[in-house]
Structure formats: C-alpha cells, structure tokens
C-alpha cells in the first residue's frame, strides 16, 4: 500500500519527523499505525471524546504507566500538559535505541479541550525537545478540518512542522473486494457493489459482515436490526467530529433530500442557515471529512460550486434507516425510493472511481475535467440534468448515464428520446464544437437493440470499476 510505503520511508530517516494522519471516522487510521508499527511504539496516547482536562490527564497517567512499566510512578499524577510532556521527554531520553523513537497521539483534537493548554504544551514539546531528536511523532484525528487548521496550517510555533501527511480514504471497490477475500467472505461483484452503496468502503463497517450471508441479509442485520452497528451510528458519527453538529447534519440532510447536487444558495434555502464565513466553514469541514464533495458545473464560475452528499452511509441512513422501525431491507428494496437512491448512490461510486472509468474508456493519458450540468427548463423549453460529464482535451465530451440494474439494461424508445433531448439541450446551451459520446454505465452493460446500436457510443460495466 502507498500509505505503508510512506510509513516505511519516514521511519527510516535520521531526523525528527511529524506525520499527520487525517480521514473520516472509522476509516482505519488507528489500525494503520498500530498494525504497521506493532511493538515499535514507544508511547501511545488516545484522546477521549467530551472528556474534561482532568480526565484527559488521568488518561495520560494510565498510558504513561503502561509504557514505562511504573518506573516514573512517583512523578504521577501530572498537574498539566507541560508537566505531562516534560515527563514524556525524560522517559524517551532514557531509551537506548539506534532506531527511530515512535510516539503516537490518536484523536489529538479531543485532547485540546477548552483552556487546557494542550496545544501550547505540544508546541513546547516539539520545538524544545522533539525537533532535535531522531523521532517520529504521529498525530491522528478524525476531525480533518481541525487537524488542517490547528496543525497543518498552524501560524504559530507549529508552522511548517508537519513533514508528511496521510489523508486516509475509504477503500475503493477493488480494495473492498480484496478485504472481503481476506475475511473469507465470498460475494459476487454485484453484491459487493450493493454493500458499498449502503456503507461505503469503511473497514470498521465491512468487518461486521458475516460469511454465508447475502448482501441483503448483511444490510438487514447491520443496518436495521435493533442492535445493528449502523442502526444508530449516524448521530454518534457527526457528534464525535463537530461541535454543534446539528448545523452540519442540516446540510447533509438537505443534500440527501435531492438526487442531484445543490448550489450554496440552494443549501442555504433548504437549511435556513445564515450565509457568511460560518456557513463556509461548515461546508469546508464536511468536505475535508469526506462526507460531501464539491465540483464546478460545466463552463461555470466558482461561485456556482455544486455540492453532493458522497458519504454512502449517511445517504443510506437518511433515505432508509432514520425513523424506521421493524423494516425489512428486502421490502424496502421493492419500493420506488430504492430506485431513486440506487441511481444516485451508483453515480457517486462512478464519480469516486473516475480513474477506473477513464481506463475503461481508453483515455487514461488524456487530460480531462469532470463536471455536470442542470438546466431547469421553462414553459417553452425542456430542461436537462447530466450528473457526469467527462470533458476531454482531445475534443470529445463523454455524456455519462449511470443505471443500476441487476441485469443488462435495455434502452427503450422513450429513454432514447429522453437522452436525445439531453444531448440537444446540452449542445444548444453550451455551443460546444466537441464530439458528444453518449456513455452508458451499468453493472451488466446494455442489451444491444435498435435504440442503443449507433446511439450509445461506449458502455462501461461494473467489472471496469473494480
């Protein structure tokens, strides 16, 4: 893995290094560090959510006793963070090792409680002691925006002190398939795709899967059973990351209510929140934590940025799990809402696997820009929505349609007419001189017939996304 190679490279340097690891909660940041370094960690401290300063310091005392085997028991308890880091330096100074010292501070944002003095003490620890040693300080946090603002873009004593950064993203489809094989779970790619649409490539969620159960059975047990891991994960997830998470959740709910991206103005209208810097911060925090994504509409300016809810679990929860009791997933999957959700979720997966999509289209080396368009239309003109456009430097634009079906998709006469309208509206509104290639993405491809042959220029199947 790329991340493991980076850990190896930084461990083998002969200098002081600070590595910042960010990523969505439950994505496997802690596992990556512990699994790679195993018994090579000289100290590890884990922040506690919503704990007081006294509780966090008690937590330090317990961790310190564990790693020092009670050799410094008379120096405990520590009264503040300066004392804590000073004691840590004395312990580390007494370690006789030719190899790099490694300390790991997990969920660092939770340690920085109000008026705790943690950041000032950590600054002191790094600049007066650690920066002169052969040491690797790994700091980790699920609140990616906090890590970026307080550490990576720090303007004080920690300015430019982070030497390497890992932003750990969820598994791709191919990584998810490999992980399930590691767990000895044998599912078809279509069923893996169904699971991915519901819970994404989050290792913590995927390890709840049981061998011998279908995707539908696993989803039913994990998401809808009373004690299912994901039945009540949503509020815990957002409240663990954000202060006043109600505002963040409001934005996510607004985006989940529409099967298309929303502009900033549309989100403001839906949430009734005030425009300004605070709202910009909310959007930025959600995007940095990998819950939403932003893109520019085709040929549009930056102020018209479009936002999409791209966290699979959040979308699935808000569409199906929230406020529902005694529901069977197989029953829900037969409702019209399933078709709407599955189409949007499948589009999101295509957007996340754009490199695989380009590879399938044979344009890996061609410079491209990915965007979408939405024309509302009016009394005298038809509208059009295209969620995935691949604008190519070789004078071609792939107009992509994603259709999630459990068999080869059939282009009907009515659907072909709808697609022709989309192409006509796009041509008229953009005045593009590029060739338009209608591209259909569906798990099992399309059925060749009079409406698809010669009209659909390229097709992509789910195997191409793995």
C-alpha positions as CSV (number, residue, x, y, z in Angstrom):
1,X,0.0,0.0,0.0
2,X,1.0,3.6,-0.7
3,X,0.4,4.5,3.0
4,X,2.6,1.7,4.3
5,X,5.4,2.7,1.9
6,X,5.3,6.3,3.3
7,X,5.4,5.0,6.8
8,X,8.5,2.9,5.9
9,X,10.2,5.8,4.2
10,X,9.6,8.2,7.1
11,X,10.6,5.6,9.7
12,X,14.0,5.1,8.0
13,X,15.0,8.8,8.1
14,X,17.6,10.0,10.6
15,X,15.8,13.2,11.7
16,X,12.7,14.5,13.6
17,X,9.5,13.9,11.7
18,X,5.9,14.8,12.4
19,X,3.3,12.8,10.5
20,X,-0.3,14.0,10.4
21,X,-2.9,11.4,9.5
22,X,-6.4,12.5,8.8
23,X,-9.5,10.8,7.4
24,X,-13.2,10.1,8.0
25,X,-14.0,8.5,11.4
26,X,-13.9,4.6,11.2
27,X,-11.7,4.6,8.1
28,X,-8.8,2.8,9.8
29,X,-6.3,5.4,10.8
30,X,-5.5,3.9,14.2
31,X,-5.3,0.4,12.7
32,X,-2.9,1.5,10.0
33,X,-0.4,2.8,12.7
34,X,-0.8,0.0,15.2
35,X,-0.6,-2.7,12.5
36,X,2.5,-1.2,10.9
37,X,4.5,-0.5,14.0
38,X,3.2,-3.3,16.2
39,X,5.6,-3.4,19.2
40,X,7.8,-0.4,17.9
41,X,5.6,2.2,19.5
42,X,7.4,3.8,22.5
43,X,4.4,5.7,23.6
44,X,0.7,6.0,22.6
45,X,-1.9,8.3,23.9
46,X,-5.6,8.3,22.8
47,X,-7.8,11.3,23.3
48,X,-11.2,10.8,24.9
49,X,-14.3,12.4,23.4
50,X,-16.0,15.0,25.5
51,X,-13.7,14.4,28.5
52,X,-12.6,17.2,30.9
53,X,-9.0,18.3,31.3
54,X,-8.7,16.3,34.5
55,X,-9.9,13.1,32.7
56,X,-7.6,13.6,29.8
57,X,-4.6,14.0,32.2
58,X,-5.7,10.9,34.1
59,X,-5.8,9.1,30.7
60,X,-2.2,10.3,30.1
61,X,-1.1,8.9,33.5
62,X,-2.6,5.5,32.7
63,X,-0.9,5.3,29.3
64,X,2.4,6.5,30.7
65,X,2.4,3.8,33.5
66,X,1.7,1.2,30.8
67,X,4.6,2.2,28.6
68,X,7.1,2.9,31.4
69,X,6.1,-0.1,33.5
70,X,5.6,2.2,36.5
71,X,9.2,3.4,36.6
72,X,8.0,7.0,37.0
73,X,5.1,6.3,39.4
74,X,6.4,8.9,41.9
75,X,6.1,11.6,39.2
76,X,2.4,11.0,38.7
77,X,-0.2,12.3,38.6
78,X,0.7,15.2,36.3
79,X,-1.0,18.5,37.0
80,X,-1.0,20.0,33.5
81,X,0.1,19.2,29.9
82,X,3.5,20.9,30.3
83,X,4.3,18.5,33.1
84,X,3.0,15.6,31.1
85,X,5.2,16.4,28.1
86,X,8.2,17.1,30.3
87,X,7.8,13.7,31.9
88,X,7.5,12.1,28.5
89,X,10.8,13.7,27.3
90,X,12.6,12.3,30.4
91,X,11.3,8.8,29.7
92,X,12.2,9.0,26.0
93,X,15.7,10.4,26.7
94,X,16.4,7.3,28.8
95,X,15.6,4.9,25.9
96,X,18.7,3.4,24.4
97,X,17.9,2.7,20.8
98,X,19.7,3.1,17.5
99,X,16.3,3.1,15.8
100,X,13.9,6.0,15.5
101,X,11.7,6.7,18.5
102,X,8.0,6.5,17.6
103,X,5.2,8.1,19.6
104,X,1.5,8.1,18.5
105,X,-1.1,10.6,19.7
106,X,-4.5,9.4,18.5
107,X,-7.6,11.7,18.2
108,X,-5.5,14.7,19.1
109,X,-8.4,17.2,18.6
110,X,-10.2,15.6,21.6
111,X,-7.2,16.4,23.8
112,X,-7.4,20.1,23.1
113,X,-10.2,20.9,25.5
114,X,-11.2,24.4,26.4
115,X,-8.4,26.3,28.2
116,X,-6.5,23.1,28.6
117,X,-3.2,24.5,27.4
118,X,-2.6,21.3,25.4
119,X,-1.6,23.0,22.1
120,X,0.9,25.3,23.9
121,X,2.4,22.3,25.7
122,X,2.6,20.2,22.4
123,X,4.3,23.2,20.7
124,X,6.8,23.3,23.6
125,X,7.4,19.5,23.4
126,X,8.1,19.7,19.7
127,X,10.2,22.8,19.4
128,X,12.3,22.5,22.6
129,X,12.9,18.8,22.5
130,X,11.5,16.5,19.8
131,X,12.7,18.6,16.8
132,X,16.3,17.8,17.8
133,X,15.9,14.1,18.1
134,X,15.6,11.1,15.8
135,X,11.9,10.7,16.5
136,X,8.7,10.2,14.6
137,X,5.7,11.9,16.2
138,X,2.4,10.6,14.6
139,X,-0.6,12.7,15.2
140,X,-4.0,11.5,14.2
141,X,-7.5,12.9,14.1
142,X,-10.9,12.3,12.5
143,X,-11.8,15.9,12.6
144,X,-9.8,16.7,9.5
145,X,-10.6,20.4,9.4
146,X,-9.3,20.8,13.0
147,X,-6.1,19.0,12.0
148,X,-5.7,21.2,9.0
149,X,-6.4,24.5,10.7
150,X,-4.7,23.9,14.0
151,X,-1.7,21.7,13.0
152,X,-1.0,21.6,9.2
153,X,-1.8,25.3,8.6
154,X,-0.7,26.5,12.1
155,X,0.7,30.0,12.0
156,X,2.4,29.8,15.4
157,X,5.2,27.6,16.8
158,X,4.0,24.6,14.8
159,X,4.1,26.4,11.5
160,X,5.5,24.0,8.8
161,X,6.4,21.4,11.4
162,X,4.4,18.6,9.7
163,X,6.9,16.9,7.4
164,X,4.5,14.3,5.9
165,X,0.7,13.9,5.7
166,X,-1.6,11.0,5.0
167,X,-5.2,11.5,4.2
168,X,-6.7,8.0,4.5
169,X,-9.6,7.5,2.3
170,X,-12.2,4.7,2.3
171,X,-11.5,1.5,0.4
172,X,-12.1,1.6,-3.3
173,X,-14.3,-1.2,-4.8
174,X,-11.2,-3.3,-5.7
175,X,-9.8,-2.8,-2.2
176,X,-13.1,-3.7,-0.7
177,X,-13.2,-6.9,-2.7
178,X,-9.6,-7.8,-1.6
179,X,-10.6,-7.0,2.1
180,X,-13.6,-9.3,1.9
181,X,-11.5,-12.1,0.4
182,X,-9.1,-11.6,3.4
183,X,-12.1,-12.1,5.7
184,X,-13.0,-15.2,3.6
185,X,-16.3,-13.6,2.6
186,X,-17.2,-14.7,-1.0
187,X,-19.7,-12.4,-2.7
188,X,-20.3,-11.6,-6.3
189,X,-19.2,-8.2,-7.5
190,X,-22.8,-7.1,-7.8
191,X,-23.4,-7.9,-4.2
192,X,-20.2,-6.1,-3.2
193,X,-21.5,-3.1,-5.1
194,X,-24.8,-3.3,-3.2
195,X,-22.9,-3.3,0.1
196,X,-20.6,-0.5,-1.0
197,X,-23.7,1.7,-1.9
198,X,-25.1,1.2,1.6
199,X,-22.0,1.5,3.8
200,X,-19.1,2.6,1.5
201,X,-15.5,1.3,1.8
202,X,-15.3,1.8,5.6
203,X,-13.3,-1.1,7.1
204,X,-15.0,-0.8,10.5
205,X,-18.4,-1.3,8.9
206,X,-17.2,-4.0,6.5
207,X,-15.8,-6.2,9.2
208,X,-19.3,-6.6,10.6
209,X,-20.2,-8.7,7.5
210,X,-20.8,-12.4,8.1
211,X,-19.7,-15.3,5.9
212,X,-22.6,-17.2,4.4
213,X,-25.0,-14.2,4.3
214,X,-26.0,-12.3,1.2
215,X,-25.6,-8.6,0.8
216,X,-29.3,-8.1,1.6
217,X,-29.0,-10.3,4.8
218,X,-26.0,-8.4,5.9
219,X,-27.6,-5.0,5.3
220,X,-30.7,-6.1,7.1
221,X,-28.7,-7.2,10.2
222,X,-26.2,-4.4,10.4
223,X,-28.5,-1.5,9.5
224,X,-32.0,-2.4,10.6
225,X,-31.7,-4.9,13.5
226,X,-32.2,-3.2,16.9
227,X,-28.5,-3.7,17.9
228,X,-27.1,-3.4,14.4
229,X,-23.8,-1.4,14.3
230,X,-25.2,1.1,11.8
231,X,-28.7,1.4,13.1
232,X,-27.6,4.3,15.4
233,X,-24.2,5.2,14.1
234,X,-25.3,8.5,12.3
235,X,-25.6,10.8,15.3
236,X,-22.6,9.4,17.0
237,X,-20.6,9.8,13.9
238,X,-21.3,13.6,13.4
239,X,-21.3,14.5,17.1
240,X,-17.9,12.9,17.6
241,X,-16.4,15.1,14.9
242,X,-18.1,18.5,15.1
243,X,-19.1,20.9,17.8
244,X,-22.8,21.9,17.2
245,X,-23.1,19.1,14.8
246,X,-26.8,20.0,14.3
247,X,-25.8,22.5,11.6
248,X,-23.6,20.0,9.8
249,X,-26.4,17.4,9.9
250,X,-28.8,20.0,8.5
251,X,-26.6,20.4,5.4
252,X,-26.2,16.7,5.0
253,X,-30.0,16.2,5.3
254,X,-30.6,18.9,2.6
255,X,-28.2,17.2,0.2
256,X,-29.7,13.8,0.9
257,X,-33.2,15.0,0.1
258,X,-32.3,15.6,-3.6
259,X,-30.9,13.2,-6.2
260,X,-28.7,15.9,-7.6
261,X,-26.0,18.3,-6.4
262,X,-27.1,21.6,-4.8
263,X,-25.5,25.0,-5.0
264,X,-24.6,27.0,-1.9
265,X,-27.7,29.2,-2.4
266,X,-29.9,26.1,-2.6
267,X,-28.4,24.6,0.6
268,X,-28.9,27.9,2.4
269,X,-32.6,28.0,1.4
270,X,-33.1,24.4,2.4
271,X,-31.4,24.7,5.8
272,X,-32.5,28.3,6.6
273,X,-29.0,29.0,7.8
274,X,-27.3,32.4,7.6
275,X,-24.8,33.0,4.8
276,X,-21.3,34.0,5.6
277,X,-18.0,32.7,7.0
278,X,-19.5,30.3,9.5
279,X,-21.5,28.6,6.7
280,X,-18.4,28.4,4.6
281,X,-16.6,26.8,7.5
282,X,-19.4,24.2,7.8
283,X,-19.1,23.2,4.2
284,X,-15.4,23.0,4.4
285,X,-15.4,20.8,7.5
286,X,-17.9,18.4,5.9
287,X,-15.8,18.2,2.7
288,X,-12.5,17.8,4.5
289,X,-14.0,14.9,6.5
290,X,-15.1,13.2,3.2
291,X,-18.9,13.5,3.8
292,X,-19.6,15.8,0.9
293,X,-17.7,16.7,-2.3
294,X,-17.8,19.9,-4.5
295,X,-17.4,20.4,-8.2
296,X,-17.7,23.1,-10.8
297,X,-20.7,22.9,-13.2
298,X,-19.7,22.7,-16.9
299,X,-18.3,26.1,-18.0
300,X,-19.4,27.8,-14.8
301,X,-17.7,30.1,-12.4
302,X,-16.5,29.2,-8.9
303,X,-19.4,30.9,-7.0
304,X,-21.7,28.3,-8.5
305,X,-20.0,25.4,-6.9
306,X,-22.2,22.3,-6.7
307,X,-22.1,20.1,-3.6
308,X,-23.1,16.4,-3.4
309,X,-23.5,14.1,-0.4
310,X,-21.0,11.4,-1.2
311,X,-20.7,9.5,2.1
312,X,-22.6,6.3,1.3
313,X,-23.7,5.5,4.8
314,X,-25.0,9.0,5.5
315,X,-27.1,8.9,2.3
316,X,-28.4,5.4,3.1
317,X,-29.2,6.2,6.7
318,X,-31.2,9.3,5.8
319,X,-33.1,7.6,3.0
320,X,-33.9,4.3,4.7
321,X,-32.8,3.9,8.4
322,X,-33.9,7.1,10.1
323,X,-37.2,7.0,11.9
324,X,-38.0,3.5,10.6
325,X,-38.7,0.5,12.8
326,X,-39.3,-3.2,12.1
327,X,-38.3,-2.7,8.5
328,X,-37.0,-5.5,6.3
329,X,-34.5,-4.4,3.7
330,X,-35.9,-6.7,1.0
331,X,-39.2,-5.0,1.4
332,X,-37.7,-1.5,1.1
333,X,-35.7,-2.6,-2.0
334,X,-39.0,-3.2,-3.8
335,X,-40.2,0.4,-3.3
336,X,-39.7,3.3,-5.8
337,X,-37.5,5.1,-3.3
338,X,-34.9,2.3,-3.8
339,X,-34.7,3.1,-7.5
340,X,-34.1,6.8,-6.8
341,X,-31.5,6.1,-4.1
342,X,-29.7,3.4,-6.0
343,X,-29.3,5.6,-9.1
344,X,-27.8,8.4,-7.1
345,X,-25.6,6.1,-5.0
346,X,-24.3,4.4,-8.1
347,X,-23.5,7.8,-9.7
348,X,-21.5,8.7,-6.6
349,X,-19.5,5.5,-6.9
350,X,-18.8,6.2,-10.6
351,X,-17.5,9.7,-9.6
352,X,-15.3,8.2,-6.9
353,X,-13.8,5.8,-9.4
354,X,-13.2,8.2,-12.2
355,X,-9.7,6.9,-12.9
356,X,-11.1,3.4,-13.4
357,X,-13.8,4.9,-15.7
358,X,-11.2,6.7,-17.8
359,X,-9.2,3.5,-18.0
360,X,-12.3,1.7,-19.3
361,X,-12.8,4.4,-21.9
362,X,-9.2,4.2,-23.0
363,X,-8.4,7.8,-22.1
364,X,-6.1,7.4,-19.1
365,X,-3.4,9.6,-20.6
366,X,-5.9,12.3,-21.9
367,X,-6.3,15.4,-19.8
368,X,-9.9,15.6,-18.6
369,X,-12.2,17.7,-16.4
370,X,-15.2,16.1,-14.7
371,X,-18.4,18.1,-14.1
372,X,-22.2,18.0,-14.6
373,X,-25.0,20.3,-15.6
374,X,-28.6,21.1,-14.7
375,X,-30.9,23.2,-16.8
376,X,-34.3,23.7,-15.2
377,X,-36.1,24.5,-18.4
378,X,-39.2,26.5,-18.8
379,X,-42.7,26.8,-20.4
380,X,-41.2,26.8,-23.9
381,X,-38.0,24.8,-23.5
382,X,-37.1,21.4,-22.0
383,X,-34.7,21.1,-19.1
384,X,-31.9,18.5,-18.7
385,X,-29.8,17.0,-16.0
386,X,-26.4,15.4,-16.7
387,X,-24.6,14.3,-13.5
388,X,-21.3,13.1,-15.1
389,X,-19.6,14.8,-18.0
390,X,-16.0,14.0,-18.9
391,X,-14.6,16.9,-20.9
392,X,-11.6,15.7,-22.8
393,X,-8.7,17.6,-24.3
394,X,-9.0,15.5,-27.5
395,X,-12.1,17.4,-28.5
396,X,-14.6,14.8,-27.1
397,X,-17.1,15.0,-24.2
398,X,-18.4,11.8,-22.7
399,X,-22.0,12.3,-21.6
400,X,-22.3,9.6,-19.0
401,X,-25.5,8.0,-17.8
402,X,-25.3,5.6,-14.8
403,X,-28.0,3.0,-14.4
404,X,-28.1,0.5,-11.6
405,X,-29.8,-2.7,-12.6
406,X,-29.4,-6.4,-11.7
407,X,-29.4,-7.4,-15.4
408,X,-28.3,-5.9,-18.7
409,X,-30.0,-2.6,-19.1
410,X,-32.4,-2.1,-22.0
411,X,-32.6,1.3,-23.7
412,X,-36.3,1.8,-24.6
413,X,-37.7,4.1,-27.2
414,X,-38.8,6.5,-24.5
415,X,-35.5,6.5,-22.8
416,X,-33.6,7.0,-26.1
417,X,-35.8,10.0,-26.7
418,X,-35.0,11.4,-23.3
419,X,-31.3,11.0,-23.9
420,X,-31.6,12.7,-27.3
421,X,-33.2,15.6,-25.6
422,X,-30.4,15.8,-23.0
423,X,-27.8,15.9,-25.8
424,X,-29.8,18.5,-27.7
425,X,-30.2,20.8,-24.7
426,X,-26.5,20.4,-23.8
427,X,-25.5,21.3,-27.4
428,X,-27.7,24.3,-27.5
429,X,-26.8,25.7,-24.1
430,X,-23.0,25.2,-24.4
431,X,-22.5,25.7,-28.1
432,X,-19.7,23.2,-27.9
433,X,-17.9,22.1,-31.0
434,X,-16.6,18.9,-29.4
435,X,-18.0,15.5,-30.3
436,X,-20.5,14.1,-27.8
437,X,-20.1,10.5,-26.9
438,X,-23.1,9.0,-25.1
439,X,-21.6,6.6,-22.5
440,X,-23.8,4.2,-20.5
441,X,-22.5,2.8,-17.2
442,X,-24.4,-0.2,-15.8
443,X,-23.4,-3.3,-13.8
444,X,-24.1,-5.7,-16.6
445,X,-23.8,-3.4,-19.6
446,X,-26.7,-2.9,-22.1
447,X,-28.8,-5.0,-24.4
448,X,-28.0,-4.2,-28.0
449,X,-31.1,-3.1,-29.8
450,X,-32.4,-0.6,-32.4
451,X,-32.4,2.2,-29.8
452,X,-28.9,1.6,-28.5
453,X,-26.8,0.5,-31.5
454,X,-25.3,3.5,-33.2
455,X,-26.6,5.8,-30.4
456,X,-24.7,4.7,-27.3
457,X,-21.1,5.2,-28.2
458,X,-19.5,3.5,-25.3
459,X,-20.6,1.2,-22.4
460,X,-18.9,0.5,-19.1
461,X,-19.7,-2.4,-16.8
462,X,-19.2,-2.8,-13.1
463,X,-16.1,-5.0,-13.6
464,X,-14.3,-2.0,-15.1
465,X,-14.8,-0.2,-11.7
466,X,-13.1,-2.9,-9.7
